[in-house]
């Protein structure tokens, strides 16, 4: 597989029952891959697109290429996927169009090929119906085996259809890329201008903290929005050192005797995170899904740091 090509969803026979999961996974992928996130209109278009393509065309493999700004829909094959449609989800100019060179597009649609138009459900329904009317596209549909399972990759891993092993990159270069900037931007979009532990704080005093540290996780996975807490700078340092712990029920433990003698910190011991104001809709997923992903990361961190999942002591 080429480095620029990643399989995201491999279709199985249970694909129709997992459409909701596919929708959420693709929205999250696009939110992470687009500078500043994607618009509500684009999120809704993606959800509509997954359902409509399945209804009108059939189950489709989904993969990404070209610096992860485009999604391809069709039959995936390493090094030469057979795409039917392409979605460019860049936030400034998202576009959906028939994939391939001009002759392929004309053969698929019987239409004069125009420049890709802005996202419009009415217009693109006509495009999809035009392709459906042709028999040529059928050679580009995957043929899942009976009782095969739809596989939704962790969409930020660099995965291979052959070995599905993550390709860990140099983490130091990630700090020089725009990954950290996107990570911080998403933190403010999700948490507002509040430290999740102490509350209101100046923007300059707030930092996007990794739950599972970027040095111990696969690079792209490290920058997921659900691997993030927005913390005041001093709290961030104490969280990284393990002097402050957050369990998966969102309770805070001050894990340092000296801190427990200081008024500014001892009052945090036993407090609970205020998650009621989390803007999970900024990521295009349900509150329950976001909370589930956040809890998973907290459990993984505590297991990595302390050799076990942290359970709050019962009095």
For each residue, the residues with C-beta under 8 A, 3 or more apart:
1: 5 6 7 78 79 160 161 162
2: 5 65 78 79
3: 158
4: 65 66 67
5: 1 2 63 64 65 78 79 81
6: 1 63 64 65 68 153 158 159
7: 1 10 61 63 76 153 159 160 161
8: 25 26 29 62 63 64 71 152 153 155
9: 22 25 26 61 62 63 150 151 152 153
10: 7 61 76 142 150 151 153 161
11: 15 59 60 61 142 144 150
12: 15 144 145 148 149 150 151
13: 144 145 146 147 148 149 150
14: 17 18 148 149 150
15: 11 12 18 19 22 54 59 144 150
16: 19 54 59
17: 14
18: 14 15 21 22 150 152
19: 15 16 22 23 50 51 54
20: 23 24
21: 18 24 25 152
22: 9 15 18 19 25 26 50 62 150 152
23: 19 20 26 27 46 47 50 51
24: 20 21 27 28 284 285 286 289
25: 8 9 21 22 28 29 152 155
26: 8 9 22 23 29 30 46 50 62 71 155
27: 23 24 30 31 38 43 46 47 283 284 285
28: 24 25 31 32 155 224 225 283 284 285
29: 8 25 26 32 33 64 68 71 155 156
30: 26 27 33 34 38 42 43 46 71 89
31: 27 28 34 37 38 43 186 225 282 283 284
32: 28 29 155 156 182 186 223 224 225
33: 29 30 64 68 69 89
34: 30 31 37 38 69 89 90 91
35: 90 91 178 182
36: 91 182 185
37: 31 34 91 185 186 189 282
38: 27 30 31 34 42 43 89 91 94 284
39: 42 43 91 94
40: 43 44
41: 44 45 119
42: 30 38 39 45 46 89 91 94 119
43: 27 30 31 38 39 40 46 47 284
44: 40 41 47 48
45: 41 42 48 49 94 96 119 121
46: 23 26 27 30 42 43 49 50 87 89 284
47: 23 27 43 44 50 51 284
48: 44 45 51 52 121
49: 45 46 52 53 87 96 124
50: 19 22 23 26 46 47 53 54
51: 19 23 47 48 54 55
52: 48 49 55 56 125 128
53: 49 50 56 57 58 60 73 85 128
54: 15 16 19 50 51 57 58 59 60
55: 51 52
56: 52 53 128 129 132
57: 53 54 60 84 128 131 132 137 141
58: 53 54 141
59: 11 15 16 54 141 142 144
60: 11 53 54 57 73 74 75 84 141 142
61: 7 9 10 11 73 74 75 76 81 142
62: 8 9 22 26 71 72 73 76
63: 5 6 7 8 9 71 72 76 81
64: 5 6 8 29 33 68 70 71 72
65: 2 4 5 6 68 70 72 81
66: 4 69 70
67: 4
68: 6 29 33 64 65
69: 33 34 66 88 89 90
70: 64 65 66 86 87 88 89
71: 8 26 29 30 62 63 64 86 87 89
72: 62 63 64 65 76 81 83 85 86 99
73: 53 60 61 62 83 84 85 86 87 99
74: 60 61 81 82 83 84 85 99 140 141 142
75: 60 61 81 82 139 140 141 142
76: 7 10 61 62 63 72 81 82 142 161
77: 80 81 82
78: 1 2 5 160 161 162
79: 1 2 5
80: 77
81: 5 61 63 65 72 74 75 76 77
82: 74 75 76 77 139 140
83: 72 73 74 86 99 100 140
84: 57 60 73 74 98 99 108 131 137 140 141
85: 53 72 73 74 96 97 98 99 128 131
86: 70 71 72 73 83 96 97 98 99
87: 46 49 70 71 73 94 95 96
88: 69 70 93 94 95 96 97 116
89: 30 33 34 38 42 46 69 70 71 94
90: 34 35 69 93 94
91: 34 35 36 37 38 39 42 94
92:
93: 88 90 118
94: 38 39 42 45 87 88 89 90 91 118 119
95: 87 88 116 117 118 119
96: 45 49 85 86 87 88 116 119 124 127
97: 85 86 88 105 116 117 127
98: 84 85 86 104 105 108 109 113 127 131
99: 72 73 74 83 84 85 86 104 105
100: 83 104 105 108
101: 104 105
102: 105 106 113
103: 106 107
104: 98 99 100 101 107 108
105: 97 98 99 100 101 102 108 109 111 113
106: 102 103 109 110 111 112 113
107: 103 104 110 134 136
108: 84 98 100 104 105 130 131 134 136 137
109: 98 105 106 113 127 130 131 134
110: 106 107 130 133 134
111: 105 106 130
112: 106
113: 98 102 105 106 109
114: 117
115:
116: 88 95 96 97
117: 95 97 114 120 123
118: 93 94 95
119: 41 42 45 94 95 96 124
120: 117 123 124
121: 45 48 124 125
122: 125 126
123: 117 120 126 127
124: 49 96 119 120 121 127 128
125: 52 121 122 128 129
126: 122 123 129 130
127: 96 97 98 109 123 124 130 131
128: 52 53 56 57 85 124 125 131 132
129: 56 125 126 132 133
130: 108 109 110 111 126 127 133 134
131: 57 84 85 98 108 109 127 128 134 137
132: 56 57 128 129 137
133: 110 129 130
134: 107 108 109 110 130 131 137
135: 138
136: 107 108 139
137: 57 84 108 131 132 134 140 141
138: 135 141
139: 75 82 136
140: 74 75 82 83 84 137
141: 57 58 59 60 74 75 84 137 138
142: 10 11 59 60 61 74 75 76
143:
144: 11 12 13 15 59 148 150
145: 12 13 148
146: 13
147: 13
148: 12 13 14 144 145
149: 12 13 14
150: 9 10 11 12 13 14 15 18 22 144
151: 9 10 12
152: 8 9 18 21 22 25 155
153: 6 7 8 9 10 157 159 164
154: 157 159 166 221
155: 8 25 26 28 29 32 152
156: 29 32 218 220 221 223 224
157: 153 154 166 167 218 220 221
158: 3 6 166 167 169 220
159: 6 7 153 154 164 165 166
160: 1 7 78 163 164 165
161: 1 7 10 76 78 164
162: 1 78
163: 160
164: 153 159 160 161
165: 159 160
166: 154 157 158 159 218 221
167: 157 158
168: 218 219
169: 158 173 174 219 220
170: 173 174 219
171: 174 175 214 215 219 222
172: 175 176
173: 169 170 176 177
174: 169 170 171 177 179 180 214 219 222 223
175: 171 172 179 180
176: 172 173
177: 173 174 180
178: 35 181 182
179: 174 175 182 183 219 220 223
180: 174 175 177 183 184 208 223
181: 178 184 185
182: 32 35 36 178 179 185 186 223
183: 179 180 186 187 208 223 225 228
184: 180 181 187 188 207 208
185: 36 37 181 182 188 189
186: 31 32 37 182 183 189 190 208 225 228 282 283
187: 183 184 190 191 206 208 225 228 229 230
188: 184 185 191 192 193 203 206 230
189: 37 185 186 279 282
190: 186 187 225 228 230 278 279 280 282 283
191: 187 188 194 196 229 230 277 278 279
192: 188 230 277 279
193: 188 200 201 202 203 206
194: 191 199 200 201 206 230 274 277
195: 198 199 200 201 206 230 231 232 235
196: 191 229 230 231 273 274 275
197: 231 232 235 244 246 252 268 271 273
198: 195 201 232 235 268
199: 194 195 274
200: 193 194 195
201: 193 194 195 198 205 206 232
202: 193 205 206
203: 188 193 206
204:
205: 201 202 232 233
206: 187 188 193 194 195 201 202 203 230 231 232 233
207: 184 230 231 232 233 236
208: 180 183 184 186 187 228 229 230
209: 228 229 230 231 236 239 240
210: 213 214 217 222 227 228
211: 227 228 229 294 297 298 300 301
212: 216 217 222 227 297 300 301 304
213: 210 216 217 222 240 301 304
214: 171 174 210 217 219 222 223
215: 171
216: 212 213 304
217: 210 212 213 214 221 222 227
218: 156 157 166 168 221 222
219: 168 169 170 171 174 179 214 222 223
220: 156 157 158 169 179 223
221: 154 156 157 166 217 218 224 227
222: 171 174 210 212 213 214 217 218 219 227
223: 32 156 174 179 180 182 183 214 219 220 227
224: 28 32 156 221 227 228 293 297
225: 28 31 32 183 186 187 190 228 283
226: 290 293 294 296 297
227: 210 211 212 217 221 222 223 224 297
228: 183 186 187 190 208 209 210 211 224 225
229: 187 191 196 208 209 211 239 246
230: 187 188 190 191 192 194 195 196 206 207 208 209
231: 195 196 197 206 207 209 235 236 239
232: 195 197 198 201 205 206 207 235 236
233: 205 206 207 236 237
234: 237 238
235: 195 197 198 231 232 238 239 244
236: 207 209 231 232 233 239 240
237: 233 234 240 241
238: 234 235 241 243 244 256 259 265
239: 209 229 231 235 236 242 243 244 245 246
240: 209 213 236 237
241: 237 238
242: 239 245 255 305 306
243: 238 239 254 255 256 259
244: 197 235 238 239 252 253 254 255 256 259 265 268
245: 239 242 252 253 255 302 306 310
246: 197 229 239 250 251 252 253 273 298
247: 250 251 253 298 302 309 310 311 312
248: 295 298 299 302 309 310
249: 272 312
250: 246 247 272 273 275
251: 246 247 270 271 272 273 312
252: 197 244 245 246 268 269 270 271 272 273
253: 244 245 246 247 269 270 310 312
254: 243 244 259 260 265 266 268 269
255: 242 243 244 245
256: 238 243 244 259 260
257: 260 261
258: 261 262
259: 238 243 244 254 256 262 265 266
260: 254 256 257 265 266 269
261: 257 258 266
262: 258 259 265 266
263: 266 267
264: 267
265: 238 244 254 259 260 262 268 269
266: 254 259 260 261 262 263 269
267: 263 264 271
268: 197 198 244 252 254 265 271
269: 252 253 254 260 265 266
270: 251 252 253
271: 197 251 252 267 268
272: 249 250 251 252
273: 196 197 246 250 251 252
274: 194 196 199 277
275: 196 250 278 291
276:
277: 191 192 194 274
278: 190 191 275 287 290
279: 189 190 191 192 282
280: 190 283 285 286 287 289 290 291
281: 284
282: 31 37 186 189 190 279
283: 27 28 31 186 190 225 280 290
284: 24 27 28 31 38 43 46 47 281
285: 24 27 28 280 289 290
286: 24 280 289 290
287: 278 280 290 291
288: 291 292
289: 24 280 285 286 292 293
290: 226 278 280 283 285 286 287 293 294
291: 275 280 287 288 294 295
292: 288 289 295 296
293: 224 226 289 290 296 297
294: 211 226 290 291 297 298
295: 248 291 292 298 299
296: 226 292 293 299 300
297: 211 212 224 226 227 293 294 300 301
298: 211 246 247 248 294 295 301 302
299: 248 295 296 302 303 309
300: 211 212 296 297 303 304
301: 211 212 213 297 298 304 305
302: 245 247 248 298 299 305 306 308 309 310
303: 299 300 306 307 308 309
304: 212 213 216 300 301
305: 242 301 302
306: 242 245 302 303 310
307: 303
308: 302 303
309: 247 248 299 302 303
310: 245 247 248 253 302 306
311: 247
312: 247 249 251 253
313:
314:
315:
